[in-house]
Amino acid sequence: MFSNQMPDLRALELLDAIGRTGSITLAAGELGVTQQAASLRLRRLEQSLGRSLVVRASRSSQLTGDGAALLGLAQGVLEAAAEMDAALETMLAAQDRLRVAASLTVAEYLLPQWLGDYIGNGNDPRSVRSRATNTREVVRLVADAEVDIGFVEGNEPPPGLRYTYVASDELAVFVSPAHPWARTPRISPWTLAKTPLVTREEGSGCRAVVQAALLDHGVERSSLSEPALEFSSNISVLEAAAADVAPAVISRLPAAWYLEQGRLVRVHVRHVEFRRQFGAVWRQGQVPPTHSAQELLRAALSG
């Protein structure tokens, strides 16, 4: 146990600053406190030791012999405290890091805005580690605690994880202007089901939503055609559809530019809408496990 005469670190830090600057006022400015606060801290240190440590003058302040002796004893303590302070800051920064994974559409079109709001609230962008993948892999990353929060696509919350709704999205059928469907106002769900499509890979939320919507409308699973091509990115799917490889069913978010440029045409499906949710997932508890993940969730919900 330390004695009652043991100075606190901030008082020793002040004494060191006075010794270097030769001024209580300059020392106070260096430490980010008022001159009055610095004088009070010094006076309490002197009272606790029963010694005069600083000779005060109108233009400068100098350490007394006792002040210099105390500072000599304190140098090792101050150096060790500075090392501990830096290490503690690093440790806390590591705890405040943001590890996030998002399905591809969320990562490309929504997550950047959410992260912008998160960083705009004073968070360090260097603490962010984000991964873009499909919904199945996001669920695995969250379940294995490799990320603190994930954003997934689909209308069913993943089993075993906490889930909250964040936003909605609509998928649609898109074809090249040269495709026969481009001149057809609408197609039937069965026509779509039996047509090989350019699609995202197995495990993507986009593909799961399309299959679920068709099955809910009465299309039998055996009637669902195998994909014409599979890609792991939305842009690849859209480029293939624009090249008239095959029709694609994909989010309207990445397809918007292709529609504006006339590279794709939207085709409606009778009586079927392909709607899905975007949701946040985490392992357990009412809120995500870290403060950083909680802040990102708030940004997503407000956005």
C-alpha positions, 0 to 999 in steps of 0.5 A: 500500500502506498503512503499518504505522501505518494503524489498522484501522476497528474501532479508529477506530470505538472511538476515535470512540465514546469521544470521543462517550460519554466512557467506554470502558465505554459505548463498548464497550456501544455497539459490542457488545463487552466492556470488556476487548476495547475496552481491548485494542483501544485499547491496540493502537492506541496501541502501533502509533502510539506515542502516548497517545490516551485519558486513562483515569479511574475515572469517564470517559475523554477523548481526548488531543490526539493522540487528537482529532487522529487522530479528526479525520483519521478522520472522513471514513474512518469516514463512507465506511466506513459508506456502504460497509457499508450498500451492502454489506449491500444488495448481499448482501441482494439476493443472498439474495433468494428468487425462487420460482414455484409451480403454483397448488395448491402455491402455495395449500396447501403453499408458505405452510407452507414459507415459514413454516418458511423465515422461522422459520429467521431469513430476512427475509420482505421478501426473498421474491418469489413467483409463483403460476401453472400448471406450464408457466409455472413451468417457463418462469420457471425456465428463463429464470432469472426465479426461482431455484426452482420447484414444479411438478405432474405425474408427469414431470420437465420436460426440461432442468431439475434436479428433485427429488420433494417431495410427492404429491397425489391428484385426484378427480372431483367433482360437484354433489349434483344431478348424476346421478353423485352417485347413482352409486357409480362411473363408467367411464374412458370415461364420464369421457373423453367428458364435457365437464369444468370444468377448469384451463387448458391447461398446468396440471399437473392437466389433464395428469395426468388426460389421462395417466391416462386414456390409460394406461388405454386410452382413445384420445386421440380419445375425450377430450372438449373441456372444458366450461369452463376456468379459471385457478384451482382455486376457479373450477373448484370453484364451477362444479362446485358450481353443476352446470355440469359435473363437475370433476377436481381436487386433493382439497386445495382440494376438502376444504372443499366436501366438508365443506360438502356442496356437492360429492360425490366420484365414483370412477372404476373402476380409475383413480387420478389421482395426481401428484407435486409437485416442485422444479425449478431450472436446473442443479447438484446444488442450487438456485443460491442459499442462500435457494432451498436453504433453501426446498427443505430446508423443503419436503422436511422438510414 
